[in-house]
């Protein structure tokens, strides 16, 4: 994906973070594991030369895996990034949420053709929004038209710009608060008539999980995905403001430009992301998750087919969106499945071959520059 499409898909902030940071390149750490991945390693190092503080990546192919890092995990101490760093994965959370909803469908506890109003009566109302006309499927593939609460200007100033962030980074924002922001705006379009990335869709999807099961959506993800796959670095943190160790610091410009001071934004209350981007993981766990998903270990064939049924994205001819799963066509024509994600100071990407045998996941601990598509091209298309 080019930078513009990536920003659209992540929808992690309400401000545009574009252009590379001018600055000296940071030293790259040596790779661990198997050799023969020079193209990918060079692509990772190039991101640091463009201004990203540090990068960590782990790839898995067949029964083998390898990792590489570049740059630093702490701008003050110059400590390097680690191959086992845990980090905030942002919108990669959406694939976990979608998987749980599809599991519930397989158990005949809901249908993706149910309306939102069936499970959350009266919650999606206001300024033209009507949950009676929106299905769960529309939430998962972003064709609902529901306004994206992170695109609200006041929300952006409060949580993504410097003065607001340092005042409000630990706010205990509830799902009801976030939904109220979305309902204060008009819908983007009539349900099912177009496509637009909206974090509100997955806020609602998480609330549906809770209504159907009577449990927190994070508990369902833990019991259905995290524990069965032994994802020891993965968690749904709730209101916990820290990232478990081992981890690096996370950095942002907290501005509408990619220039100016760099701020440490590692600690924050991730409840502002809820089901749209709250989770924490590491690269090895993400490889394991997406590989298991594409191999059919988490969903029956019918539900996996539903998840992989995509809709086009205007302006992005090489990208299509399924149900919490992105289909990307790389420069060499290879199709990979996965998701990217961003949240303050953290940009992540995960991609897996259609057969689930080849996976890669990486994280940048800066949110203002860095096109991870170059790394995916190197891993799946390079020699």
Buried (B, 14 or more C-beta within 10 A) or exposed (E): BEBEBBBBBBBBBBBEBEBBBEEEEBEBBEBEBEEEBEBBBBBBBBBBBBBBBBBBBBBBBEEEBBBBBBBBBBBEEEEBBBBBBBBBBBBBBBBBBBBBBBBBBBEEEBEBEBBBBBBBEEBBEBEEBBBEBBBBBBBBBBBBBBBBBBBBEEBBBBBBBBEBBEEBBEBEBEBEBBBEBBBBBEBBBEBBEBBBBBBBBBBBBBBBBBBBBEEBBBEBBBEBBBEEBEBEBBBBBEEBEEBEEBBBBBBBBBBBEBEEEBBEBBBBBBBBBBBBBBBBBBBBBBBBBBBBBBEEBBBBEEBBEBBBBBBEBEEBEBBBBBBBBBBBEBBEEBBBBBBBBBBBBBBBBBBBBEEBBBBBBBBBBBBBBBBBBBBBBBBBEBE
